[in-house]
């Protein structure tokens, strides 16, 4: 149980284009999902908290117009990197919280984005 | 403000030797504590967690961690490591009330040598 998937696992795009990453909870309904960014050999940096049916809460320093988050259903949250640039290249990881286990997060496998 | 410190960025150890990965946290409120493991190019997998009750928690693959409130520590141990344990290990705290966001340590790279 508590499986979280991400799609795509790998994406390469040209500078200036937008990229959408999907995060799905496969066997449970997730009222809250989180989006993280991880630079090589570094820890995870929380970007935003996504609640179903409401606007995402962004961490300080994260551009909400740059990283659009939509949590349209209890099993799906999307992160769209708009007008991507090479500095947006990173490993993006989502996590989801089981409603009955509010303190524990289950992580997706991550999406590696390379912007050329 | 809450923080998590993993002092060791890298820990090399020979196969079948014991290992301890250190984690200390700073918080003025009660926290929940977690260890996650990350294999190359993968997401994080929950290894074990402390929520309440017994201060010693164990994982199914032989790891254990002990919550020490007085020392604000949650060190991870394994009495005998395998090559397959080579990975990045992250300590995290979840702080409430509210969103229970995670605060991660900087990670410890465990390298098991043959």
Interface residues (C-beta under 8 A of the other chain):
Chain A: X4 X6 X32 X34 X41 X42 X43 X44 X46 X49 X57 X93 X95 X97 X102 X103 X104 X105 X106 X107 X108 X109 X110 X112
Chain B: X32 X34 X36 X41 X42 X43 X44 X45 X46 X49 X51 X90 X94 X96 X99 X100 X101 X102 X104 X105 X106 X107 X109
